[in-house]
Amino acid sequence: MEIIILTLILGFLLAFLILVPRLFKSGQSKAVKMDNIVKAPKAYTKAEVSSHDKRTDCWIIIKQKIYDVTSYVEEHPGGDAILAHAGDDSTEGFYGPQHATRVFDMIEDFYIGDLQT
């Protein structure tokens, strides 16, 4: 009888040790996901965007959305072409024939807000 009780207690302890950390992890990831959903995009004026026109601080506008591409400037396969419209509207150049379709997905990683109208 003592062996059965001891086995049950050990079983409950083992289950507790396995399940409790998983409950905390799933709770944290839900909080992070909710945090991402709640955040509204920031609106920037054209004047604010125009001040970010350097290699070390480069924002562009594409279809009324603002992207901070500073970290991508040095990696850009087209060299300094990305700087031609730094701090300004780059929609026309972005949708040019030189870009593969994957850039349309990549650009979303740099999204920071919308152009205030």
Order of alpha helices (4+ residues) and beta strands (2+ residues): alpha-beta-alpha-beta-beta-beta-alpha-alpha-beta
